[in-house]
Amino acid sequence: MTDTVNATNTHTADDERPLLQIKDLRVGFKTQEGDVTAVDGVNLTLYRGQSLAIVGESGSGKSTTAHAIINLLPGSGRILGGQILLDGQDLAQASKKEMESVRGRKIGFVPQDPMSNLNPVWSIGFQVEEAIRANGIATGRKEVKKRAVEVLKQAGLHDADRRLKQFPHQFSGGMRQRVLIGMGLAADPQLLIADEPTSALDVTVQRVILDHLESLTRELGTTLLFITHDLGLAAERAEQLVVMYKGKIVESGPSRQILENPQHPYTQRLVAAAPSLASRRIQSTGSVHAAEQSMGEDAGAVAGDAIDLIATAEARAEIVEAAASKPPAIVVEHLTKVFKIRGAGDFKAVDDVSFQIPKGTTTALVGESGSGKSTVAKMLLKLENATSGKIIVGGKDLASVTGSELFELRSRMQPVFQDPYGSLNPLRNIGNTIAEPLMTHNYGTRATRRERVFELLDQVSLPRTLAGRYPNELSGGQRQRIAIARALALKPEILVLDEAVSALDVLVQAQILRLLADLQAELDLTYLFITHDLAVVRVIADQVCVMQKGKIVEAATTDEVFDRPREQYTKDLLAAIPGANLKLGA
Amino acid sequence: MPSSRTRPDQQHYVAPIEETPLVAIDSVKAEGKPTNLWTDAWRDLRKRPMFWISAALIVFVVIVALFPGWFTQTPPNNDCQLANSNGGPTEGHPLGFTKQGCDIYSRIIHGTSTSLSVGLIVTFLVAVLGIAFGAFAGFYGGWIDSVLSRIGDIFFSIPYILAAVVIMSVLSAYRNVWVISLAIGLFAWPATARVLRAEILRVKNSDFVMAATALGVSRFRILLRHVLPNSIAPVIVITTISLASAIVAEATLSFLGVGLPSTTMSWGNDISQAQTDLRTAPQTLILPSIALSVTVLSFIMLGEVVRDALDPKARARR
């Protein structure tokens, strides 16, 4: 960067001219129903060396804004009006040719999904070199290769020279994201746009990558614009915050100010519903109750109880205290699952796992991808057989249960899965989907089943008219409610929630968490809550089992795990919750 | 650090609430008629002219096949007079005459039902065998898959025209619409089975299948209720197109002289008989060929539009 400003000369003209200025940007998409405006009058200003985060839920137009800057709008999207000034050059009017010289050289881009953004048939080295050549940074084979190694080392791949010849599948998700960051920064651009750069990664990896990205951009003086759905993350990583809602900016300004004093009701909702912020707040104030008080009267009132996570946590805390001494609903002892992998021998997915869940409480099974937490869930639901060990549900050992006994047991234990788009049969209407368990278990007559379906729809706060509709008309959160209703149809005692809220937007997630808490109080349900997100655990769980590589490394009550984590791994997970450096409510 | 300073134009900004009114979180928007894949596909089809053109042609062909008497009073065989051999159009005989002196128009009209019957019977056979083999192989996996898929591979490795030629030569005494359909259909199903198997493998790993299993729904019922309905769309497309190729196959076999006996009215037979006079009387060959092409084309076109309508990705591209 040219403007390394010394202390005496902070007001150079160069410094005062914004690097990126977006004026009244409007972006639309052509659909069968006509033009839909996705970004509607967005203004933002970004100075050199600053970092800015755009926060919003899916469909808020945050990614579309970012893609409009580099003119990479998908499909039928196009800029309808406004200006995008990069150093005075209007990118909204730029030709294809001009844009090509801007991309990479002036603006670097780090895409969201490291798994699909590297071409699997070319080596990493080839792809990085291609980026370098395309931007004309170096010519000649040796020079290009030298620069590629340099770029990757800079991105944190220390053995880059050795790994150039390797292919994407030989890299982990975090490594791939490093490669993509390296490619984004290869030409030393003035502006780096990162679209949810870490949301596909495990939490601990996420933190390391973000730390690295932050120090790297500071070192190079690169201006950073990043997109995220996590308000806590945005506030922690960026100086400037822009909150988008339905294609418009609802609030913008310095992150701290917005976080401490959110003005727009939508921002207030986001603050109340962000699990990372809620868990930090509970942590910093010492208890759920104190956190609720510190939030103040007005914040909760504006946000509404249903999405205020701390209110949810408090509501739960009261009920569950009474339940703690109850007998266990589930006992898992020395549970082990070994998968045979062709040519690679055995793989122990679950290794000697033991835990108990008292009736009417929630136990969270926390771990990163590949930790074996979902395999435990599948064995508990008897969708997978255990290699050894015991699972006792309602006094019966699952291993010995077959036939009609198993059929009966299934009605007492039901799952809710992660992907709201995959867990409902798209060709069956909602009423039939919810009624299926009733039909399967010969519950009542047609009329009583219909009555029960309506009752369940009421319980998950959905209108009865939905019974005749199909899943494709519903949002992710609504589908998840239907999945919960289906799971509740047979009045089970146990729900296995396998990442049941992970795929949802924060506000919807907060709503579903509240629904789950209310249902637990009402129906005395026992939850096994499987998640990768410790922040959510703080709000919803009574006990926590932390899993790593198939083993439970730490198990205790939620308060203990958060206040006095014993294992380094647990500490790492806790530290990975965004917002560690934010002062909240204390 | 200068960069962390907030510039005057970056002060805390709050949009007026009137400009960005809040709506209820995750409110239910369900208006109009309920829609699913099939209703959406139908809505999409209705807007395509290609669908209406092909559907109209198919309806027309079906009517001709069912009620040839509505279109011509001339009997196709009895009225032939060699004096009219390869003759041009005359009053009451709009398309002229074949080498045998038969009315071409009448023969085309009366040949329609043969072609269509063969097409329908073969398609039925292909669908039944293909769905049974594909569904069981894909859904149950393991040794069932190995056995069924290998059987499919054996049939797949023999070109169905070749197999049909062999069968028809052996069964030369029993040449009729049923036998020729069986001969074609028996070797044409593996493609359908493969497509369905692949689709079933994809669908059976869905969460809704896992949810049904956790409910205690039996395997067979899961296959029938959840997996098959979600895998059937490509089979519908492929069977529409296989109907067209079955009609072509019948014509081919008849052309080669191993199809239907010359006493049975069939476009393939007429084309076969006309080939010797291609230079002197091209219309005797071209006219039945046009009838064949139009019928085949309309089924292929229908298959194409149905595929586009059922494929949400193709829909998103437009």
HADDOCK unambig.tbl for C-alpha pairs under 7 A between the chains (distance, minus, plus):
assign (segid A and resid 10 and name CA) (segid B and resid 2 and name CA) 6.33 0.50 0.50
assign (segid A and resid 48 and name CA) (segid B and resid 3 and name CA) 6.54 0.50 0.50
assign (segid A and resid 49 and name CA) (segid B and resid 3 and name CA) 5.21 0.50 0.50
assign (segid A and resid 50 and name CA) (segid B and resid 3 and name CA) 5.23 0.50 0.50
assign (segid A and resid 50 and name CA) (segid B and resid 4 and name CA) 6.19 0.50 0.50
assign (segid A and resid 239 and name CA) (segid B and resid 4 and name CA) 6.65 0.50 0.50
assign (segid A and resid 249 and name CA) (segid B and resid 15 and name CA) 6.95 0.50 0.50
assign (segid A and resid 250 and name CA) (segid B and resid 14 and name CA) 5.90 0.50 0.50
assign (segid A and resid 250 and name CA) (segid B and resid 15 and name CA) 4.75 0.50 0.50
assign (segid A and resid 250 and name CA) (segid B and resid 20 and name CA) 6.88 0.50 0.50
assign (segid A and resid 251 and name CA) (segid B and resid 13 and name CA) 5.43 0.50 0.50
assign (segid A and resid 251 and name CA) (segid B and resid 14 and name CA) 4.42 0.50 0.50
assign (segid A and resid 251 and name CA) (segid B and resid 15 and name CA) 5.88 0.50 0.50
assign (segid A and resid 252 and name CA) (segid B and resid 12 and name CA) 5.69 0.50 0.50
assign (segid A and resid 252 and name CA) (segid B and resid 13 and name CA) 5.06 0.50 0.50
assign (segid A and resid 252 and name CA) (segid B and resid 14 and name CA) 6.60 0.50 0.50
assign (segid A and resid 253 and name CA) (segid B and resid 10 and name CA) 5.68 0.50 0.50
assign (segid A and resid 253 and name CA) (segid B and resid 11 and name CA) 5.26 0.50 0.50
assign (segid A and resid 253 and name CA) (segid B and resid 12 and name CA) 4.04 0.50 0.50
assign (segid A and resid 253 and name CA) (segid B and resid 13 and name CA) 5.98 0.50 0.50
assign (segid A and resid 254 and name CA) (segid B and resid 12 and name CA) 6.47 0.50 0.50
assign (segid A and resid 263 and name CA) (segid B and resid 14 and name CA) 6.63 0.50 0.50
assign (segid A and resid 264 and name CA) (segid B and resid 14 and name CA) 6.19 0.50 0.50
assign (segid A and resid 266 and name CA) (segid B and resid 22 and name CA) 6.90 0.50 0.50
assign (segid A and resid 381 and name CA) (segid B and resid 214 and name CA) 6.51 0.50 0.50
assign (segid A and resid 383 and name CA) (segid B and resid 214 and name CA) 6.91 0.50 0.50
assign (segid A and resid 407 and name CA) (segid B and resid 216 and name CA) 5.49 0.50 0.50
assign (segid A and resid 410 and name CA) (segid B and resid 214 and name CA) 6.25 0.50 0.50
assign (segid A and resid 410 and name CA) (segid B and resid 215 and name CA) 5.86 0.50 0.50
assign (segid A and resid 410 and name CA) (segid B and resid 216 and name CA) 6.28 0.50 0.50
assign (segid A and resid 411 and name CA) (segid B and resid 215 and name CA) 6.51 0.50 0.50
assign (segid A and resid 414 and name CA) (segid B and resid 214 and name CA) 6.73 0.50 0.50
assign (segid A and resid 415 and name CA) (segid B and resid 211 and name CA) 6.83 0.50 0.50
assign (segid A and resid 417 and name CA) (segid B and resid 207 and name CA) 6.92 0.50 0.50
assign (segid A and resid 422 and name CA) (segid B and resid 206 and name CA) 5.83 0.50 0.50
assign (segid A and resid 422 and name CA) (segid B and resid 207 and name CA) 5.33 0.50 0.50
assign (segid A and resid 422 and name CA) (segid B and resid 208 and name CA) 6.25 0.50 0.50
assign (segid A and resid 423 and name CA) (segid B and resid 206 and name CA) 6.86 0.50 0.50
assign (segid A and resid 423 and name CA) (segid B and resid 207 and name CA) 4.42 0.50 0.50
assign (segid A and resid 423 and name CA) (segid B and resid 208 and name CA) 4.17 0.50 0.50
assign (segid A and resid 424 and name CA) (segid B and resid 208 and name CA) 5.06 0.50 0.50
assign (segid A and resid 425 and name CA) (segid B and resid 208 and name CA) 5.74 0.50 0.50
assign (segid A and resid 425 and name CA) (segid B and resid 226 and name CA) 6.59 0.50 0.50
assign (segid A and resid 427 and name CA) (segid B and resid 36 and name CA) 6.30 0.50 0.50
assign (segid A and resid 427 and name CA) (segid B and resid 37 and name CA) 6.87 0.50 0.50
assign (segid A and resid 437 and name CA) (segid B and resid 215 and name CA) 6.04 0.50 0.50
assign (segid A and resid 440 and name CA) (segid B and resid 217 and name CA) 6.16 0.50 0.50
assign (segid A and resid 468 and name CA) (segid B and resid 34 and name CA) 6.91 0.50 0.50
assign (segid A and resid 469 and name CA) (segid B and resid 34 and name CA) 4.91 0.50 0.50
assign (segid A and resid 469 and name CA) (segid B and resid 35 and name CA) 6.93 0.50 0.50
assign (segid A and resid 470 and name CA) (segid B and resid 34 and name CA) 6.46 0.50 0.50
assign (segid A and resid 470 and name CA) (segid B and resid 35 and name CA) 6.23 0.50 0.50
assign (segid A and resid 470 and name CA) (segid B and resid 36 and name CA) 5.79 0.50 0.50
assign (segid A and resid 472 and name CA) (segid B and resid 36 and name CA) 6.55 0.50 0.50
assign (segid A and resid 473 and name CA) (segid B and resid 30 and name CA) 6.76 0.50 0.50
assign (segid A and resid 477 and name CA) (segid B and resid 26 and name CA) 6.93 0.50 0.50
assign (segid A and resid 508 and name CA) (segid B and resid 25 and name CA) 6.86 0.50 0.50
assign (segid A and resid 508 and name CA) (segid B and resid 26 and name CA) 6.61 0.50 0.50
